[in-house]
Amino acid sequence: MQGIQQRKQIFYLHLSFWCLYFSFFFYQITGGRHGSEPNLVLAFWDATTHVLLMAFIAYLNYFIFLPRFLEHRQVGRFLVEFLLPFVLIVAGHIWLKRFIYGGAPYRGFLYSDRFIIQHVLITLFIVIFVGMLKFVEDWFDLQAKKKEIENERLNAELRFLKAQINPHFLFNTLNNLYYLAFTNSPNTTTVIEKLSQMMRYMIYDSNQTKVSLNKEIEYMKNYISLEQLRLNNQIPICFEVEGTTGHQLIVPFIFITFLENAFKHGVSNSFEEAWVHVRIRVEGNECTYTVENSKLPQREEEALEKSGIGLQNVHRRLELSYPGAYTLQVDNQPDRYAVQLQLTLL
């Protein structure tokens, strides 16, 4: 269904056409081509009735006959329905012109076969032209519907991809909480509090298409705090933010997967050389997100359960949310792993 804005555009398009046609016709009949001074009053009434009757038969076809033809695809039925009112309106229009001009010097032209043929052809041309506008409008409407359906599909896919992230995070955090509760850690209540804050963000704030970059950063800080509690603050973790982030918006949960992978594949209590460095730099609309982490020894890395989300999820979300507005670089070294994501925050 056409929106209000689209209907307004169509209305102004038709109005502009008829205004231009009225101006052209009025200029044509007052151009003095018959060798005498034109009667502006008669010319105005002729132009007004001419445009009104042309519009009447054109929109009779536009709203009634043409939609019926498009529905039933019966040429014979369309011609029968259209020709009778067309002939009656053209005949009435010719009579009205003869009545308006009466004894004008060029009255003889109004009774000529040339005038009748010319008038029929002009009327038919106007009807066809306005009918073609119907096809153009329907085409644009169809394209708009296709775009709407495509957007709905992409939004559904984004919601599905984001829904994959939430259970994955909950699974990891509940494992951490279980570990803390099992060891009677005094940090258990702190974990529950931070988890509550993160759940609030996941349930309410992240339902929007884009969120404040500050909120996304706060979410990541809470996640790092939970990991630090789980690791008893034994692992050096560096989190840096550079630039102005207060007015920037970002698609939620774009960054978190890289951070999760850094802790999953680069950090362990039994690995004393573990470390994680996270950096977010904002310059204007350009945001650079860098995650670097140590790599666990091979045997310990192989023992880890592989992520159910992985980078495929992130790649797909980036393609849907930031098409052509991001670059992702991965540096996989024997002793370290680094990911750098550059985003244009639109």
FENFENLIN-V705579 format. One line per field, one symbol per residue. phi: phi as a letter, one per 20 degrees, with the letter a starting at -180 (. if undefined). psi: psi as a letter, one per 40 degrees, with the letter a starting at -180 (. if undefined). burial: 1 if it has 9 or more other ideal C-beta (glycine too) atoms within 8 Angstrom, else 0. Layout:
phi=???
psi=???
burial=???
//
This chain:
phi=.fffffffffffffffffffffffffffedemfencffefffffffffffffffffffefffedffffffeeldfgfffffeffffffffffffffffffelefgdfgffdeffffffffffffffffffffgfffffffffffffffffffffffffffffffffffffffffffffffffelffegffffffffffffffedfffffccfffffffffffffffffffelledfcdccccnedfdedbffmfefffffffffdccbfedfefabccbccdcmeecddcccbfdfggfffffffffedmffgfgfffffecfmcbccccdddgdbccccddcefe
psi=hhidddddddddddddddddddddddddeeefeeeihihdddddddddddddddddddeddddcddddddddfhdddddddddddddddddddddddddddbfidfdddeeiddddddddddddddddddddddddddddddddddddddddddddddddddddddddddddddddddddddefheeddddddddddddddddcdeeidiihddddddddddddddddddeffehhhhhihiihedeiiihifdddddddddddeehidehdeiihhhhhhhhbehhhhhhiiihiidddddeihiiecaeddddddddddfhefihhhhhhideihhhhhhihh.
burial=0000011001001100110011001100110000000100011111111110111111111100110110000000110011001100110111011101100000100100001100110011011011101100100110010000000001001100110111011001100110111000000100110110110111001100001110111111111111111110001011101000100101111111111111111110001001111111110001111111111100011001001011001111110111000101001000011111111110
//
